[in-house]
Amino acid sequence: TEKIGIVKSDGNFATSADWVLDPTELANKFNSKTKAIILNTPHNPLGKVFTQEELQLIADLCIKHDTLCISDEVYEWLVYKGNKHIKIATLPGMWERTITIGSAGKTYSVTGWKVGWSIGPQHLIKHLQVVQQNTLYTCPTPLQEALAQALWIDCKRMDEPDCYFYSLSRELEGKRDRMARLLREVGLKPIVPEGGYFMIVDVSALNVDLSDEEGSQPYDYKFVRWMIKLSAIPLSAFCGPETKAQFEKYIRFCFIKKDSTLDAAEVILKNWNKQKA
């Protein structure tokens, strides 16, 4: 299994659009033995929404090497202004080789339900049904019924402003912008996401000396423990051994929170900034 990295296009960490695939590295990962690629858009933890051009690059390689695409699109409705989610399965030649994964937990903010779906051609889905039968077997019927009703309601009001598919992203955009502003005010460098509800942050500018912290963990693990009053996740937790060092000066925040929680976070950050000064 090979992992394909997303690299920074320049030194400006303003948005997740600044992080792009390296076409040469991507192409070099494909050969006659490549069975499948896992795509995640909108991306977690980065918040990147892949453009049609980027998706076409992936699609061309999948078609050339007869490779399956497993497309994780659980944040498909959490896309902010100026961006558009495109399903790679809609590109020419990709439907017959793509499994698209969705999630009730992400679409309707009911993460604990663990109910989702996979969309694809019959010749691929039939194998997923075998896996389902012999692993999970089933999930609670009331949750499936609730999801079916919710989808039925919102699919009928797709063009209306109160459709949940669109209202959630409108609500979260303000929270995203507020979180970015607060982080900038204390000297952190947020990477504003195009989609999803996570924001990764470059903490290197603070230059916090954590050499006295116990253990041999990466810097980001030590940083989030040092900054314990405000919950975050070390980004290197998402990385394999070969890339941990590249990302240990980044952490991930979640901004799908009540306003009262964001108010508390603002107080913590401002007090922290005073102490740091």
N, C-alpha and C positions, 0 to 999 in steps of 0.2 A: 504494500500500500504506500503510495506516494502522497505527500501533502504539497499543495501548490500555494505559495505565499502571495499575499497582496502587499505591494510595496508602495512607498510614498512617491508621488509624481514630482514633488518639489519640497521645499523646506517650509511651506506654509501649511500648517495643520488646521486650517480653518474649518473644513468640512470633510465628510467621509468620501466625497468625490475626488479628493486629492490622493486617494489611495487606489492604485490600479494594478491590474494583472500585468506581469511581464510576459509579452507574447512569445518571446523566445523560450523562456523557462517553461511556460505552459506547453508549447509544442514539443519540447524535449521530454516531457513526462509521458507522452503518448507513443506507443509502439504496437506491434502486432499482438502483444499479450495484454494490452489494456482492456479490461472488461467493462469498467464503469467509472464515471466521475461523479462526485457528490458536489452539487452546487447549492449555495445558500444565499438567497436574495429575497427581500432585504436581509442584510447580513447581521448576524450576531457573533461577536460583540460590536463590530465596527459601525453598523447602521448604514452601510453602503447599499445603494440601490443600483444594480448593474444596468448599464445602458443597453440599447438594442445593438450597438456596435460591439460591445464587449460580449454580449450573449451570442452574437453571430460568430465571433471568433471561436467561442467554445463549441457552438453547433457545427461549424465547419470541420473541426478536429474530430468531433464525435462521428460525423458522417464519413469522413475520410478513413477512420480506423474502425468503423463499425462498433462503436462504443455506446453503452447505455448511459443515460443521464438520470441520476436520482436527484430531483430538484426539490430542496427544502424551501418552501415558500410560506411558512407559517405566519410570517408578518406581512403578508401581501396587502392587507388593508391599512397597515400603519405606514403610510407614505405621505410625506409632507409636500407643501406647495413647491412647484417647480420641478417635481420628480414624478415619474410614472413607472408603475410596476408592470413588467412585461413577462409573461409566462414563456419560458424557452420552448415549451411544447408547441407553441403557436408558430414557431419559425418553420420554414419549409424543410421537410425531411426529418423533423424532430418528434412529431407525435408518436410515431411507431417505435421510438427508442427511448421515450421519457416516461418516468413515473413522477408525478407531481404530488407533493405531500402538503396537506393543510391541517389546521388545528383549531378546534373549538376554543381551547384554552387561550390561544393568542387572539383569535378573532373576536371573542366575546368576553375576554378578561376573566375567564374562569379556569385558571391554570390547573387547579387541583383535580379537575374532572378527568384529565387524560383521555379525552375523546378527540379523534381526528379522522382524517380520510386520506385515501390515495387515489389519484386519478391517472388513468393510462389505458392503453389498448388491451383488449381482452387477452392477448397472448402473453402479456406481462402480468396483468392483474391476477390471473388464475394461479400463478405461483405465489403471489402474496397471500392469497386466500388459504393456500396450504400452510404457509408459515403461521398465519393468524390462527388457524384451527389447532395447530400443534404447539403454540406458545401461549398467547393470551386467551385463546378460545372465545371469550366474549367480554363485553363490558356492560355495566349496569343499564338495563332497559330504560329506566326513567331519564337517565342522562341522554341517551340516544334520542328519546322522544322529545325532550326539551330542546335539543340541538335542531332536530328536524323542524319543530315549530318555529324556532327563531330564524332559521334559514328561509322558511316559507314566508314569514312576515317581511323580512328585509329584502328578499328577492322581488317581492311585489311592489316595493317602494324604492327601488334603486335610484330613481330620478328625483326623489324627494329629499329635502334638506335634513329630515330627522332620521334618515336611514342610518342604522348603527354603523354600517361599513365605513361611512364617511365622517360621522359625527365624532367618533373616537379620535381620529387623527387630528381633527380641528381642535378638540379639547387639549390634546397632548402637545400640540405645537407651542402653545403658550407656556406650558410647563417646561418643555425643552429649552425654549429661549431664556426663561427665567433661570434655569439651572446653569446654562452656559454663562450668563451674565455674572451670577454669584461666584462661579469658579474662576472667571477671569479676574474678578475683583480681589481675590486672595492670591493671585500670582500663578494660578494653574493655567494650563493650555488645553481647553476642551476642544474636541473634534466634533463639531456639530453634525449629528446624524441626519441622513436623508430619509431614513425610515427606522422602524422599530422603536423601542422605548428605553434603549440603553445609550449611554454616552461614555466613550472612553476619553481619558484625560492624561495628558503628558505632565508628569510631576517633576521632571528633571530640573525645571527652572528654580524650584525651591531649594535645591541643593542641600537637602536635609541629610546630615551625617548620621547614618544608622550602623556604623561599623561596630558600635558597642553592643548592638542587639545580639542576643544569643541565637545560636543555630546557623546553619549554612544555607538557609533558604534564599531564593532570589530577592532582590531589593524590593519589588512590589509587594511581596508577602510581608516583609518587615514594615513597609510603609503603611499598609492598611491596618496592621496591628498597632502601630504608633499612633495612627489617626482614628482610634477605635470608636470615638463618639459618633462618627459619621460612617455609616456602613458602606463598604465598597468591596469589590472583588479584584484580586490581582490578575492582571491580564495574562501573565505567563501561565496561568492555570489552563488556558486554552491552547497552549503551544506544546509541540513535541520537544524532546531534549535538544535537538539541533537548532531550535529558534528561540528558546527561552531568553537567552541573553539579549536578543534584539528588542524584546518587549517588556523588560523588567522595570522600565521607568514609566509604565502606563498602568492605570487602574480603571475599573468600570463602575459607573454609577447607574442606578435605575431611577427614572424620573416619572414613572407611572404611579404617582403618589397623591394622596389627598393634599389639598392646599395647606392644611394644618401641619402636615408632615414637612412640606417644603418650607413653611414658616420656621419650624424648629431647626431645619437644616441651615437656613439663612442665619439664624442666631448663632449656631455653632460655628459656622464659617467666619462670621464677622468677629466673634470673640477670639477664635483661633488666630485670625489675622492680627488682632491687637496684641496678643501674647507674642506672636512671632516677631512683630515690629519692636 
